[in-house]
Amino acid sequence: MLAKAFIDTNIVIYALSLIVATALEAGCATLYTEDLHHGQVIEGQMTVTNPFSV
């Protein structure tokens, strides 16, 4: 059971990294997600916004 939870977590991390990389490549200034820290700035160009805390 622990192994399956680990695999699921890594899939989520991998999927989120693809979203972040794609948003950066597209030149997005804001990324709306609850999976990263609200207000975090990525690569000095994109700010993370948690849509549930605004």
Contact map, one row per residue, 1 for C-alpha under 8 A:
111110000000000000000000000000000000000000000000000000
111111000000000000000000000000000000000000000000000000
111111100000000000000000000000000000000000000000000000
111111110000000000000000000000000000000000000000000000
111111111000000000000000000000000000000000000000000000
011111111100000000000000000000000000000000000000000000
001111111110000000000000000000000000000000000000000000
000111111111000000000000000000000000000000000000000000
000011111111100000000000000000000000000000000000000000
000001111111110000000000000000000000000000000000000000
000000111111111000000000000000000000000000000000000000
000000011111111100000000000000000000000000000000000000
000000001111111110000000000000000000000000000000000000
000000000111111111000000000000000000000000000000000000
000000000011111111100000000000000000000000000000000000
000000000001111111110000000000000000000000000000000000
000000000000111111111000000000000000000000000000000000
000000000000011111111100000000000000000000000000000000
000000000000001111111110000000000000000000000000000000
000000000000000111111111000000100000000000000000000000
000000000000000011111111100000000000000000000000000000
000000000000000001111111110000000000000000000000000000
000000000000000000111111111100100000000000000000000000
000000000000000000011111111100000000000000001100000000
000000000000000000001111111100000000000000000000000000
000000000000000000000111111100000000000000000000000000
000000000000000000000011111110000000000000000000000000
000000000000000000000011111111100000000000000100000000
000000000000000000000000001111100000000000001110000000
000000000000000000000000000111110000000000000111100000
000000000000000000010010000111111000000000000111100000
000000000000000000000000000001111100000000000001111000
000000000000000000000000000000111111000000000001111000
000000000000000000000000000000011111110000000000111100
000000000000000000000000000000001111100000000000010000
000000000000000000000000000000001111110100000001010000
000000000000000000000000000000000111111100000001110000
000000000000000000000000000000000101111100000001110010
000000000000000000000000000000000000111110000011100000
000000000000000000000000000000000001111111000011100000
000000000000000000000000000000000000001111111111000000
000000000000000000000000000000000000000111111111000000
000000000000000000000000000000000000000011111100000000
000000000000000000000000000000000000000011111100000000
000000000000000000000001000010000000000011111110000000
000000000000000000000001000111100000000011111111000000
000000000000000000000000000011100000001111001111100000
000000000000000000000000000001111001111111000111110000
000000000000000000000000000001111100111100000011111001
000000000000000000000000000000011111110000000001111111
000000000000000000000000000000011100000000000000111111
000000000000000000000000000000000100000000000000011111
000000000000000000000000000000000000010000000000011111
000000000000000000000000000000000000000000000000111111
